[in-house]
Amino acid sequence: MPSAVAGKAPLFDALGDPNRLRIVTRLCEGGPCSTTDVSAVVPVSRQAATKHLLLLETVGLVSSQRHGRERIWRLRPEPLAEASDYLTALSQRWDRAIDRLRAYVEDS
C-alpha cells in the first residue's frame, strides 16, 4: 500500500482545495459544462477557475473538449473510483487493527 499512497497523493491534494472540490461536485451533479458555467460555482475569477480546471485535468479528474469558443469539461469518474477503493482498503486495515487491539485488551 505505500506505493499506492504515493500514486494517490496528487489526486487527494487536488481534492483538498475547496474550489476544486466545488468544481468536481458541480461536474458530478450537473454533468459536462463550460468554463463559464464552472466559474459560476467558485468564488474566483474565470482565469483562476481555468487554472483549477487545468490542474484537475493534470491529475486525470476531468477532461475537456473545445466546442466553438468554449471548452466543455467532463468529469472522469475512474480516479474517484480508485480513490474510493483505496480509502475502503485503508478503512478495512484500520478495522482489523482495532479488532486486534480490542482482542488484546479483552484477553489481558
Gaussian input, Z-matrix of N, CA and C with variables (Angstrom, degrees):
# hf/3-21g

backbone

0 1
 N
 C     1     B1
 C     2     B2     1     A1
 N     3     B3     2     A2     1     D1
 C     4     B4     3     A3     2     D2
 C     5     B5     4     A4     3     D3
 N     6     B6     5     A5     4     D4
 C     7     B7     6     A6     5     D5
 C     8     B8     7     A7     6     D6
 N     9     B9     8     A8     7     D7
 C    10    B10     9     A9     8     D8
 C    11    B11    10    A10     9     D9
 N    12    B12    11    A11    10    D10
 C    13    B13    12    A12    11    D11
 C    14    B14    13    A13    12    D12
 N    15    B15    14    A14    13    D13
 C    16    B16    15    A15    14    D14
 C    17    B17    16    A16    15    D15
 N    18    B18    17    A17    16    D16
 C    19    B19    18    A18    17    D17
 C    20    B20    19    A19    18    D18
 N    21    B21    20    A20    19    D19
 C    22    B22    21    A21    20    D20
 C    23    B23    22    A22    21    D21
 N    24    B24    23    A23    22    D22
 C    25    B25    24    A24    23    D23
 C    26    B26    25    A25    24    D24
 N    27    B27    26    A26    25    D25
 C    28    B28    27    A27    26    D26
 C    29    B29    28    A28    27    D27
 N    30    B30    29    A29    28    D28
 C    31    B31    30    A30    29    D29
 C    32    B32    31    A31    30    D30
 N    33    B33    32    A32    31    D31
 C    34    B34    33    A33    32    D32
 C    35    B35    34    A34    33    D33
 N    36    B36    35    A35    34    D34
 C    37    B37    36    A36    35    D35
 C    38    B38    37    A37    36    D36
 N    39    B39    38    A38    37    D37
 C    40    B40    39    A39    38    D38
 C    41    B41    40    A40    39    D39
 N    42    B42    41    A41    40    D40
 C    43    B43    42    A42    41    D41
 C    44    B44    43    A43    42    D42
 N    45    B45    44    A44    43    D43
 C    46    B46    45    A45    44    D44
 C    47    B47    46    A46    45    D45
 N    48    B48    47    A47    46    D46
 C    49    B49    48    A48    47    D47
 C    50    B50    49    A49    48    D48
 N    51    B51    50    A50    49    D49
 C    52    B52    51    A51    50    D50
 C    53    B53    52    A52    51    D51
 N    54    B54    53    A53    52    D52
 C    55    B55    54    A54    53    D53
 C    56    B56    55    A55    54    D54
 N    57    B57    56    A56    55    D55
 C    58    B58    57    A57    56    D56
 C    59    B59    58    A58    57    D57
 N    60    B60    59    A59    58    D58
 C    61    B61    60    A60    59    D59
 C    62    B62    61    A61    60    D60
 N    63    B63    62    A62    61    D61
 C    64    B64    63    A63    62    D62
 C    65    B65    64    A64    63    D63
 N    66    B66    65    A65    64    D64
 C    67    B67    66    A66    65    D65
 C    68    B68    67    A67    66    D66
 N    69    B69    68    A68    67    D67
 C    70    B70    69    A69    68    D68
 C    71    B71    70    A70    69    D69
 N    72    B72    71    A71    70    D70
 C    73    B73    72    A72    71    D71
 C    74    B74    73    A73    72    D72
 N    75    B75    74    A74    73    D73
 C    76    B76    75    A75    74    D74
 C    77    B77    76    A76    75    D75
 N    78    B78    77    A77    76    D76
 C    79    B79    78    A78    77    D77
 C    80    B80    79    A79    78    D78
 N    81    B81    80    A80    79    D79
 C    82    B82    81    A81    80    D80
 C    83    B83    82    A82    81    D81
 N    84    B84    83    A83    82    D82
 C    85    B85    84    A84    83    D83
 C    86    B86    85    A85    84    D84
 N    87    B87    86    A86    85    D85
 C    88    B88    87    A87    86    D86
 C    89    B89    88    A88    87    D87
 N    90    B90    89    A89    88    D88
 C    91    B91    90    A90    89    D89
 C    92    B92    91    A91    90    D90
 N    93    B93    92    A92    91    D91
 C    94    B94    93    A93    92    D92
 C    95    B95    94    A94    93    D93
 N    96    B96    95    A95    94    D94
 C    97    B97    96    A96    95    D95
 C    98    B98    97    A97    96    D96
 N    99    B99    98    A98    97    D97
 C   100   B100    99    A99    98    D98
 C   101   B101   100   A100    99    D99
 N   102   B102   101   A101   100   D100
 C   103   B103   102   A102   101   D101
 C   104   B104   103   A103   102   D102
 N   105   B105   104   A104   103   D103
 C   106   B106   105   A105   104   D104
 C   107   B107   106   A106   105   D105
 N   108   B108   107   A107   106   D106
 C   109   B109   108   A108   107   D107
 C   110   B110   109   A109   108   D108
 N   111   B111   110   A110   109   D109
 C   112   B112   111   A111   110   D110
 C   113   B113   112   A112   111   D111
 N   114   B114   113   A113   112   D112
 C   115   B115   114   A114   113   D113
 C   116   B116   115   A115   114   D114
 N   117   B117   116   A116   115   D115
 C   118   B118   117   A117   116   D116
 C   119   B119   118   A118   117   D117
 N   120   B120   119   A119   118   D118
 C   121   B121   120   A120   119   D119
 C   122   B122   121   A121   120   D120
 N   123   B123   122   A122   121   D121
 C   124   B124   123   A123   122   D122
 C   125   B125   124   A124   123   D123
 N   126   B126   125   A125   124   D124
 C   127   B127   126   A126   125   D125
 C   128   B128   127   A127   126   D126
 N   129   B129   128   A128   127   D127
 C   130   B130   129   A129   128   D128
 C   131   B131   130   A130   129   D129
 N   132   B132   131   A131   130   D130
 C   133   B133   132   A132   131   D131
 C   134   B134   133   A133   132   D132
 N   135   B135   134   A134   133   D133
 C   136   B136   135   A135   134   D134
 C   137   B137   136   A136   135   D135
 N   138   B138   137   A137   136   D136
 C   139   B139   138   A138   137   D137
 C   140   B140   139   A139   138   D138
 N   141   B141   140   A140   139   D139
 C   142   B142   141   A141   140   D140
 C   143   B143   142   A142   141   D141
 N   144   B144   143   A143   142   D142
 C   145   B145   144   A144   143   D143
 C   146   B146   145   A145   144   D144
 N   147   B147   146   A146   145   D145
 C   148   B148   147   A147   146   D146
 C   149   B149   148   A148   147   D147
 N   150   B150   149   A149   148   D148
 C   151   B151   150   A150   149   D149
 C   152   B152   151   A151   150   D150
 N   153   B153   152   A152   151   D151
 C   154   B154   153   A153   152   D152
 C   155   B155   154   A154   153   D153
 N   156   B156   155   A155   154   D154
 C   157   B157   156   A156   155   D155
 C   158   B158   157   A157   156   D156
 N   159   B159   158   A158   157   D157
 C   160   B160   159   A159   158   D158
 C   161   B161   160   A160   159   D159
 N   162   B162   161   A161   160   D160
 C   163   B163   162   A162   161   D161
 C   164   B164   163   A163   162   D162
 N   165   B165   164   A164   163   D163
 C   166   B166   165   A165   164   D164
 C   167   B167   166   A166   165   D165
 N   168   B168   167   A167   166   D166
 C   169   B169   168   A168   167   D167
 C   170   B170   169   A169   168   D168
 N   171   B171   170   A170   169   D169
 C   172   B172   171   A171   170   D170
 C   173   B173   172   A172   171   D171
 N   174   B174   173   A173   172   D172
 C   175   B175   174   A174   173   D173
 C   176   B176   175   A175   174   D174
 N   177   B177   176   A176   175   D175
 C   178   B178   177   A177   176   D176
 C   179   B179   178   A178   177   D177
 N   180   B180   179   A179   178   D178
 C   181   B181   180   A180   179   D179
 C   182   B182   181   A181   180   D180
 N   183   B183   182   A182   181   D181
 C   184   B184   183   A183   182   D182
 C   185   B185   184   A184   183   D183
 N   186   B186   185   A185   184   D184
 C   187   B187   186   A186   185   D185
 C   188   B188   187   A187   186   D186
 N   189   B189   188   A188   187   D187
 C   190   B190   189   A189   188   D188
 C   191   B191   190   A190   189   D189
 N   192   B192   191   A191   190   D190
 C   193   B193   192   A192   191   D191
 C   194   B194   193   A193   192   D192
 N   195   B195   194   A194   193   D193
 C   196   B196   195   A195   194   D194
 C   197   B197   196   A196   195   D195
 N   198   B198   197   A197   196   D196
 C   199   B199   198   A198   197   D197
 C   200   B200   199   A199   198   D198
 N   201   B201   200   A200   199   D199
 C   202   B202   201   A201   200   D200
 C   203   B203   202   A202   201   D201
 N   204   B204   203   A203   202   D202
 C   205   B205   204   A204   203   D203
 C   206   B206   205   A205   204   D204
 N   207   B207   206   A206   205   D205
 C   208   B208   207   A207   206   D206
 C   209   B209   208   A208   207   D207
 N   210   B210   209   A209   208   D208
 C   211   B211   210   A210   209   D209
 C   212   B212   211   A211   210   D210
 N   213   B213   212   A212   211   D211
 C   214   B214   213   A213   212   D212
 C   215   B215   214   A214   213   D213
 N   216   B216   215   A215   214   D214
 C   217   B217   216   A216   215   D215
 C   218   B218   217   A217   216   D216
 N   219   B219   218   A218   217   D217
 C   220   B220   219   A219   218   D218
 C   221   B221   220   A220   219   D219
 N   222   B222   221   A221   220   D220
 C   223   B223   222   A222   221   D221
 C   224   B224   223   A223   222   D222
 N   225   B225   224   A224   223   D223
 C   226   B226   225   A225   224   D224
 C   227   B227   226   A226   225   D225
 N   228   B228   227   A227   226   D226
 C   229   B229   228   A228   227   D227
 C   230   B230   229   A229   228   D228
 N   231   B231   230   A230   229   D229
 C   232   B232   231   A231   230   D230
 C   233   B233   232   A232   231   D231
 N   234   B234   233   A233   232   D232
 C   235   B235   234   A234   233   D233
 C   236   B236   235   A235   234   D234
 N   237   B237   236   A236   235   D235
 C   238   B238   237   A237   236   D236
 C   239   B239   238   A238   237   D237
 N   240   B240   239   A239   238   D238
 C   241   B241   240   A240   239   D239
 C   242   B242   241   A241   240   D240
 N   243   B243   242   A242   241   D241
 C   244   B244   243   A243   242   D242
 C   245   B245   244   A244   243   D243
 N   246   B246   245   A245   244   D244
 C   247   B247   246   A246   245   D245
 C   248   B248   247   A247   246   D246
 N   249   B249   248   A248   247   D247
 C   250   B250   249   A249   248   D248
 C   251   B251   250   A250   249   D249
 N   252   B252   251   A251   250   D250
 C   253   B253   252   A252   251   D251
 C   254   B254   253   A253   252   D252
 N   255   B255   254   A254   253   D253
 C   256   B256   255   A255   254   D254
 C   257   B257   256   A256   255   D255
 N   258   B258   257   A257   256   D256
 C   259   B259   258   A258   257   D257
 C   260   B260   259   A259   258   D258
 N   261   B261   260   A260   259   D259
 C   262   B262   261   A261   260   D260
 C   263   B263   262   A262   261   D261
 N   264   B264   263   A263   262   D262
 C   265   B265   264   A264   263   D263
 C   266   B266   265   A265   264   D264
 N   267   B267   266   A266   265   D265
 C   268   B268   267   A267   266   D266
 C   269   B269   268   A268   267   D267
 N   270   B270   269   A269   268   D268
 C   271   B271   270   A270   269   D269
 C   272   B272   271   A271   270   D270
 N   273   B273   272   A272   271   D271
 C   274   B274   273   A273   272   D272
 C   275   B275   274   A274   273   D273
 N   276   B276   275   A275   274   D274
 C   277   B277   276   A276   275   D275
 C   278   B278   277   A277   276   D276
 N   279   B279   278   A278   277   D277
 C   280   B280   279   A279   278   D278
 C   281   B281   280   A280   279   D279
 N   282   B282   281   A281   280   D280
 C   283   B283   282   A282   281   D281
 C   284   B284   283   A283   282   D282
 N   285   B285   284   A284   283   D283
 C   286   B286   285   A285   284   D284
 C   287   B287   286   A286   285   D285
 N   288   B288   287   A287   286   D286
 C   289   B289   288   A288   287   D287
 C   290   B290   289   A289   288   D288
 N   291   B291   290   A290   289   D289
 C   292   B292   291   A291   290   D290
 C   293   B293   292   A292   291   D291
 N   294   B294   293   A293   292   D292
 C   295   B295   294   A294   293   D293
 C   296   B296   295   A295   294   D294
 N   297   B297   296   A296   295   D295
 C   298   B298   297   A297   296   D296
 C   299   B299   298   A298   297   D297
 N   300   B300   299   A299   298   D298
 C   301   B301   300   A300   299   D299
 C   302   B302   301   A301   300   D300
 N   303   B303   302   A302   301   D301
 C   304   B304   303   A303   302   D302
 C   305   B305   304   A304   303   D303
 N   306   B306   305   A305   304   D304
 C   307   B307   306   A306   305   D305
 C   308   B308   307   A307   306   D306
 N   309   B309   308   A308   307   D307
 C   310   B310   309   A309   308   D308
 C   311   B311   310   A310   309   D309
 N   312   B312   311   A311   310   D310
 C   313   B313   312   A312   311   D311
 C   314   B314   313   A313   312   D312
 N   315   B315   314   A314   313   D313
 C   316   B316   315   A315   314   D314
 C   317   B317   316   A316   315   D315
 N   318   B318   317   A317   316   D316
 C   319   B319   318   A318   317   D317
 C   320   B320   319   A319   318   D318
 N   321   B321   320   A320   319   D319
 C   322   B322   321   A321   320   D320
 C   323   B323   322   A322   321   D321

   B1=1.4456
   B2=1.5326
   B3=1.3382
   B4=1.4684
   B5=1.5191
   B6=1.3333
   B7=1.4616
   B8=1.5214
   B9=1.3318
   B10=1.4664
   B11=1.5224
   B12=1.3287
   B13=1.4638
   B14=1.5243
   B15=1.3178
   B16=1.4635
   B17=1.5172
   B18=1.3127
   B19=1.4552
   B20=1.5159
   B21=1.3203
   B22=1.4688
   B23=1.5224
   B24=1.3112
   B25=1.4655
   B26=1.5265
   B27=1.3395
   B28=1.4697
   B29=1.5359
   B30=1.3266
   B31=1.4651
   B32=1.5241
   B33=1.3411
   B34=1.4593
   B35=1.5243
   B36=1.3205
   B37=1.4579
   B38=1.5340
   B39=1.3272
   B40=1.4697
   B41=1.5187
   B42=1.3227
   B43=1.4618
   B44=1.5245
   B45=1.3288
   B46=1.4583
   B47=1.5166
   B48=1.3151
   B49=1.4594
   B50=1.5320
   B51=1.3319
   B52=1.4696
   B53=1.5298
   B54=1.3305
   B55=1.4747
   B56=1.5245
   B57=1.3288
   B58=1.4627
   B59=1.5184
   B60=1.3235
   B61=1.4620
   B62=1.5306
   B63=1.3322
   B64=1.4741
   B65=1.5275
   B66=1.3192
   B67=1.4677
   B68=1.5254
   B69=1.3213
   B70=1.4684
   B71=1.5297
   B72=1.3226
   B73=1.4637
   B74=1.5213
   B75=1.3337
   B76=1.4719
   B77=1.5198
   B78=1.3199
   B79=1.4623
   B80=1.5294
   B81=1.3306
   B82=1.4732
   B83=1.5212
   B84=1.3136
   B85=1.4616
   B86=1.5173
   B87=1.3340
   B88=1.4543
   B89=1.5125
   B90=1.3145
   B91=1.4611
   B92=1.5203
   B93=1.3277
   B94=1.4690
   B95=1.5282
   B96=1.3214
   B97=1.4576
   B98=1.5261
   B99=1.3077
   B100=1.4591
   B101=1.5292
   B102=1.3109
   B103=1.4615
   B104=1.5245
   B105=1.3127
   B106=1.4684
   B107=1.5217
   B108=1.3251
   B109=1.4688
   B110=1.5257
   B111=1.3278
   B112=1.4616
   B113=1.5203
   B114=1.3235
   B115=1.4671
   B116=1.5254
   B117=1.3229
   B118=1.4699
   B119=1.5311
   B120=1.3361
   B121=1.4676
   B122=1.5223
   B123=1.3164
   B124=1.4654
   B125=1.5210
   B126=1.3296
   B127=1.4688
   B128=1.5366
   B129=1.3364
   B130=1.4669
   B131=1.5222
   B132=1.3067
   B133=1.4624
   B134=1.5315
   B135=1.3163
   B136=1.4721
   B137=1.5257
   B138=1.3354
   B139=1.4576
   B140=1.5296
   B141=1.3214
   B142=1.4642
   B143=1.5321
   B144=1.3331
   B145=1.4684
   B146=1.5248
   B147=1.3280
   B148=1.4596
   B149=1.5225
   B150=1.3180
   B151=1.4666
   B152=1.5316
   B153=1.3297
   B154=1.4640
   B155=1.5297
   B156=1.3231
   B157=1.4623
   B158=1.5272
   B159=1.3105
   B160=1.4682
   B161=1.5241
   B162=1.3290
   B163=1.4553
   B164=1.5244
   B165=1.3373
   B166=1.4641
   B167=1.5258
   B168=1.3239
   B169=1.4635
   B170=1.5331
   B171=1.3137
   B172=1.4651
   B173=1.5241
   B174=1.3362
   B175=1.4662
   B176=1.5213
   B177=1.3301
   B178=1.4589
   B179=1.5118
   B180=1.3285
   B181=1.4692
   B182=1.5232
   B183=1.3204
   B184=1.4560
   B185=1.5273
   B186=1.3034
   B187=1.4613
   B188=1.5182
   B189=1.3138
   B190=1.4599
   B191=1.5142
   B192=1.3125
   B193=1.4557
   B194=1.5228
   B195=1.3126
   B196=1.4507
   B197=1.5308
   B198=1.3398
   B199=1.4675
   B200=1.5304
   B201=1.3332
   B202=1.4631
   B203=1.5114
   B204=1.3298
   B205=1.4625
   B206=1.5199
   B207=1.2979
   B208=1.4716
   B209=1.5194
   B210=1.3020
   B211=1.4610
   B212=1.5226
   B213=1.3379
   B214=1.4624
   B215=1.5312
   B216=1.3253
   B217=1.4571
   B218=1.5238
   B219=1.3248
   B220=1.4595
   B221=1.5258
   B222=1.3121
   B223=1.4583
   B224=1.5230
   B225=1.3076
   B226=1.4624
   B227=1.5285
   B228=1.3298
   B229=1.4671
   B230=1.5282
   B231=1.3212
   B232=1.4657
   B233=1.5373
   B234=1.3334
   B235=1.4766
   B236=1.5307
   B237=1.3246
   B238=1.4685
   B239=1.5215
   B240=1.3315
   B241=1.4647
   B242=1.5245
   B243=1.3305
   B244=1.4673
   B245=1.5262
   B246=1.3267
   B247=1.4696
   B248=1.5247
   B249=1.3127
   B250=1.4578
   B251=1.5294
   B252=1.3218
   B253=1.4675
   B254=1.5294
   B255=1.3221
   B256=1.4659
   B257=1.5328
   B258=1.3309
   B259=1.4613
   B260=1.5229
   B261=1.3328
   B262=1.4634
   B263=1.5257
   B264=1.3343
   B265=1.4658
   B266=1.5274
   B267=1.3206
   B268=1.4662
   B269=1.5234
   B270=1.3128
   B271=1.4612
   B272=1.5324
   B273=1.3211
   B274=1.4599
   B275=1.5279
   B276=1.3292
   B277=1.4699
   B278=1.5183
   B279=1.3306
   B280=1.4647
   B281=1.5243
   B282=1.3274
   B283=1.4708
   B284=1.5244
   B285=1.3495
   B286=1.4651
   B287=1.5316
   B288=1.3292
   B289=1.4616
   B290=1.5237
   B291=1.3134
   B292=1.4677
   B293=1.5261
   B294=1.3269
   B295=1.4624
   B296=1.5288
   B297=1.3437
   B298=1.4699
   B299=1.5323
   B300=1.3130
   B301=1.4689
   B302=1.5330
   B303=1.3150
   B304=1.4662
   B305=1.5314
   B306=1.3293
   B307=1.4712
   B308=1.5193
   B309=1.3180
   B310=1.4626
   B311=1.5336
   B312=1.3281
   B313=1.4628
   B314=1.5350
   B315=1.3091
   B316=1.4740
   B317=1.5102
   B318=1.3186
   B319=1.4593
   B320=1.5350
   B321=1.3252
   B322=1.4790
   B323=1.4910
   A1=113.08
   A2=121.68
   A3=120.12
   A4=113.11
   A5=118.69
   A6=118.94
   A7=110.85
   A8=116.43
   A9=120.01
   A10=110.47
   A11=115.79
   A12=120.10
   A13=109.90
   A14=116.21
   A15=120.11
   A16=111.11
   A17=117.31
   A18=120.89
   A19=113.58
   A20=116.85
   A21=121.31
   A22=112.73
   A23=117.60
   A24=120.57
   A25=113.65
   A26=120.44
   A27=119.07
   A28=112.73
   A29=116.37
   A30=120.27
   A31=110.42
   A32=116.74
   A33=119.76
   A34=111.23
   A35=116.99
   A36=120.71
   A37=110.04
   A38=116.48
   A39=120.47
   A40=110.94
   A41=117.29
   A42=121.02
   A43=112.19
   A44=117.30
   A45=121.11
   A46=114.12
   A47=116.85
   A48=120.63
   A49=108.93
   A50=118.68
   A51=120.71
   A52=113.99
   A53=117.18
   A54=119.06
   A55=111.61
   A56=116.82
   A57=119.21
   A58=110.54
   A59=116.80
   A60=120.14
   A61=110.25
   A62=117.85
   A63=120.93
   A64=110.65
   A65=116.38
   A66=120.73
   A67=109.97
   A68=116.75
   A69=120.31
   A70=110.04
   A71=116.78
   A72=120.32
   A73=110.70
   A74=116.95
   A75=120.86
   A76=111.14
   A77=116.96
   A78=120.49
   A79=111.42
   A80=117.38
   A81=120.79
   A82=111.30
   A83=115.69
   A84=120.42
   A85=113.44
   A86=117.08
   A87=119.59
   A88=115.94
   A89=116.68
   A90=119.37
   A91=112.13
   A92=115.81
   A93=120.54
   A94=112.13
   A95=115.05
   A96=118.93
   A97=110.13
   A98=115.11
   A99=121.88
   A100=110.37
   A101=115.17
   A102=120.93
   A103=109.82
   A104=116.58
   A105=121.09
   A106=110.43
   A107=117.26
   A108=121.01
   A109=111.10
   A110=116.23
   A111=120.44
   A112=110.32
   A113=117.17
   A114=119.79
   A115=111.77
   A116=117.53
   A117=120.61
   A118=112.05
   A119=118.13
   A120=120.28
   A121=113.18
   A122=117.41
   A123=120.30
   A124=109.18
   A125=116.23
   A126=119.56
   A127=112.68
   A128=115.55
   A129=121.07
   A130=108.12
   A131=115.65
   A132=120.12
   A133=110.34
   A134=114.94
   A135=119.95
   A136=110.07
   A137=116.76
   A138=120.96
   A139=110.57
   A140=117.93
   A141=121.52
   A142=110.39
   A143=117.25
   A144=120.68
   A145=109.88
   A146=116.83
   A147=121.13
   A148=110.49
   A149=117.98
   A150=121.03
   A151=110.80
   A152=116.65
   A153=120.45
   A154=110.31
   A155=116.50
   A156=120.34
   A157=111.54
   A158=116.83
   A159=120.49
   A160=111.14
   A161=117.42
   A162=119.68
   A163=110.36
   A164=116.85
   A165=120.32
   A166=111.18
   A167=115.85
   A168=120.18
   A169=110.16
   A170=116.81
   A171=121.34
   A172=111.94
   A173=117.45
   A174=120.23
   A175=112.22
   A176=117.05
   A177=120.92
   A178=116.51
   A179=117.71
   A180=120.24
   A181=113.55
   A182=117.29
   A183=120.55
   A184=109.24
   A185=114.01
   A186=120.60
   A187=106.67
   A188=115.86
   A189=118.79
   A190=110.21
   A191=113.05
   A192=120.42
   A193=107.50
   A194=114.87
   A195=120.43
   A196=108.47
   A197=115.44
   A198=122.14
   A199=106.32
   A200=115.80
   A201=119.65
   A202=109.46
   A203=116.07
   A204=120.78
   A205=112.36
   A206=115.95
   A207=120.38
   A208=111.47
   A209=114.69
   A210=122.19
   A211=105.90
   A212=116.10
   A213=121.56
   A214=108.05
   A215=115.00
   A216=121.96
   A217=109.90
   A218=115.10
   A219=121.87
   A220=109.10
   A221=114.95
   A222=120.42
   A223=109.48
   A224=116.38
   A225=122.34
   A226=105.80
   A227=118.57
   A228=120.72
   A229=115.08
   A230=118.13
   A231=120.12
   A232=113.33
   A233=119.44
   A234=118.20
   A235=113.03
   A236=117.17
   A237=119.48
   A238=110.28
   A239=117.33
   A240=120.97
   A241=110.34
   A242=116.93
   A243=120.67
   A244=110.57
   A245=117.08
   A246=120.89
   A247=110.10
   A248=116.85
   A249=121.31
   A250=110.64
   A251=116.89
   A252=120.84
   A253=110.82
   A254=116.17
   A255=120.99
   A256=110.45
   A257=116.85
   A258=120.44
   A259=111.58
   A260=117.25
   A261=121.02
   A262=110.44
   A263=117.03
   A264=121.06
   A265=110.58
   A266=116.67
   A267=120.73
   A268=110.46
   A269=117.12
   A270=121.70
   A271=110.87
   A272=116.26
   A273=119.76
   A274=111.42
   A275=116.95
   A276=120.21
   A277=110.69
   A278=116.88
   A279=120.37
   A280=110.72
   A281=116.99
   A282=119.96
   A283=111.11
   A284=116.60
   A285=120.10
   A286=110.80
   A287=116.87
   A288=120.63
   A289=110.96
   A290=117.04
   A291=121.00
   A292=110.20
   A293=116.51
   A294=119.59
   A295=111.27
   A296=117.19
   A297=120.34
   A298=110.79
   A299=116.07
   A300=119.99
   A301=110.87
   A302=116.44
   A303=120.65
   A304=110.26
   A305=116.36
   A306=120.87
   A307=110.41
   A308=117.75
   A309=121.91
   A310=110.25
   A311=116.74
   A312=121.24
   A313=109.89
   A314=117.01
   A315=120.27
   A316=111.56
   A317=118.49
   A318=122.05
   A319=112.53
   A320=116.77
   A321=119.91
   A322=113.09
   D1=-24.26
   D2=179.01
   D3=-55.97
   D4=-41.49
   D5=178.75
   D6=-68.90
   D7=-28.83
   D8=176.97
   D9=-65.55
   D10=-35.30
   D11=178.77
   D12=-62.05
   D13=-47.87
   D14=-178.95
   D15=-61.20
   D16=-37.78
   D17=-179.63
   D18=-69.74
   D19=-26.87
   D20=-178.11
   D21=-92.53
   D22=-15.50
   D23=-174.93
   D24=-54.52
   D25=-47.58
   D26=179.61
   D27=-61.55
   D28=-36.44
   D29=178.65
   D30=-64.42
   D31=-50.03
   D32=-179.68
   D33=-65.94
   D34=-34.89
   D35=176.26
   D36=-62.11
   D37=-44.39
   D38=179.55
   D39=-63.14
   D40=-40.22
   D41=-179.14
   D42=-76.67
   D43=-12.61
   D44=-179.66
   D45=-73.96
   D46=-14.38
   D47=178.74
   D48=-87.36
   D49=127.56
   D50=-177.67
   D51=-57.83
   D52=-38.12
   D53=-179.72
   D54=-67.97
   D55=-41.13
   D56=178.53
   D57=-68.05
   D58=-35.97
   D59=176.79
   D60=-64.60
   D61=-38.98
   D62=175.58
   D63=-61.75
   D64=-40.99
   D65=-179.85
   D66=-63.59
   D67=-47.33
   D68=179.51
   D69=-61.63
   D70=-42.21
   D71=178.19
   D72=-61.32
   D73=-43.65
   D74=178.15
   D75=-59.49
   D76=-44.28
   D77=-179.83
   D78=-69.22
   D79=-33.47
   D80=176.15
   D81=-65.51
   D82=-45.02
   D83=-173.95
   D84=-84.13
   D85=-35.07
   D86=-172.75
   D87=-109.22
   D88=-4.68
   D89=-179.84
   D90=78.61
   D91=-171.22
   D92=-177.27
   D93=-55.83
   D94=144.24
   D95=178.61
   D96=-155.48
   D97=167.20
   D98=-177.65
   D99=-81.71
   D100=167.41
   D101=176.05
   D102=-59.99
   D103=-38.27
   D104=178.17
   D105=-61.10
   D106=-45.28
   D107=178.62
   D108=-62.57
   D109=-41.64
   D110=179.61
   D111=-64.21
   D112=-43.05
   D113=-177.38
   D114=-65.54
   D115=-15.88
   D116=177.86
   D117=-75.64
   D118=-19.57
   D119=-177.07
   D120=-100.43
   D121=-4.69
   D122=177.93
   D123=-119.86
   D124=139.70
   D125=-176.52
   D126=-82.51
   D127=52.93
   D128=179.16
   D129=-137.96
   D130=171.23
   D131=178.50
   D132=-68.22
   D133=164.92
   D134=177.18
   D135=-60.88
   D136=-38.59
   D137=179.45
   D138=-63.32
   D139=-42.56
   D140=178.29
   D141=-67.03
   D142=-39.57
   D143=177.00
   D144=-60.69
   D145=-40.40
   D146=178.22
   D147=-62.49
   D148=-40.85
   D149=177.82
   D150=-62.33
   D151=-41.36
   D152=176.89
   D153=-62.49
   D154=-44.59
   D155=179.45
   D156=-61.92
   D157=-41.39
   D158=179.55
   D159=-65.03
   D160=-37.35
   D161=176.31
   D162=-66.20
   D163=-42.86
   D164=177.21
   D165=-61.38
   D166=-34.24
   D167=177.20
   D168=-68.84
   D169=-38.23
   D170=179.46
   D171=-60.94
   D172=-39.37
   D173=179.80
   D174=-86.62
   D175=1.29
   D176=173.98
   D177=88.76
   D178=8.28
   D179=-178.13
   D180=-79.52
   D181=-27.16
   D182=179.95
   D183=-134.20
   D184=159.87
   D185=171.26
   D186=-132.78
   D187=162.21
   D188=-178.47
   D189=-138.96
   D190=158.44
   D191=177.15
   D192=-145.60
   D193=137.57
   D194=179.82
   D195=-73.59
   D196=133.71
   D197=176.79
   D198=-135.09
   D199=95.86
   D200=-173.96
   D201=67.46
   D202=-127.22
   D203=-179.64
   D204=-89.48
   D205=-8.75
   D206=-178.32
   D207=-102.16
   D208=159.92
   D209=172.23
   D210=-110.19
   D211=129.05
   D212=179.21
   D213=-100.91
   D214=129.59
   D215=-176.25
   D216=-106.45
   D217=138.65
   D218=178.86
   D219=-129.04
   D220=143.68
   D221=175.50
   D222=-76.42
   D223=139.21
   D224=172.07
   D225=-105.00
   D226=105.47
   D227=-172.68
   D228=-72.77
   D229=-17.84
   D230=-176.03
   D231=-56.89
   D232=-46.69
   D233=178.61
   D234=-62.11
   D235=-33.89
   D236=177.93
   D237=-68.81
   D238=-38.42
   D239=177.35
   D240=-64.78
   D241=-41.10
   D242=177.72
   D243=-63.68
   D244=-41.09
   D245=178.46
   D246=-64.46
   D247=-40.76
   D248=178.01
   D249=-62.79
   D250=-43.88
   D251=177.59
   D252=-60.92
   D253=-42.25
   D254=179.17
   D255=-62.24
   D256=-46.85
   D257=-179.24
   D258=-65.40
   D259=-35.93
   D260=176.70
   D261=-63.52
   D262=-45.60
   D263=178.81
   D264=-62.78
   D265=-41.20
   D266=178.49
   D267=-63.72
   D268=-43.03
   D269=178.59
   D270=-61.48
   D271=-40.73
   D272=178.77
   D273=-64.96
   D274=-38.25
   D275=176.48
   D276=-61.48
   D277=-43.46
   D278=179.05
   D279=-65.65
   D280=-40.50
   D281=177.98
   D282=-59.13
   D283=-43.07
   D284=179.04
   D285=-65.27
   D286=-40.45
   D287=178.78
   D288=-63.69
   D289=-41.28
   D290=178.79
   D291=-66.67
   D292=-39.64
   D293=177.35
   D294=-62.26
   D295=-40.93
   D296=177.47
   D297=-64.18
   D298=-42.50
   D299=178.42
   D300=-63.84
   D301=-44.03
   D302=179.00
   D303=-59.97
   D304=-45.23
   D305=179.60
   D306=-63.04
   D307=-40.37
   D308=179.12
   D309=-62.97
   D310=-46.02
   D311=-177.83
   D312=-66.44
   D313=-41.63
   D314=-178.37
   D315=-69.91
   D316=-31.23
   D317=-179.39
   D318=-82.00
   D319=-16.10
   D320=-177.58
   D321=-81.13

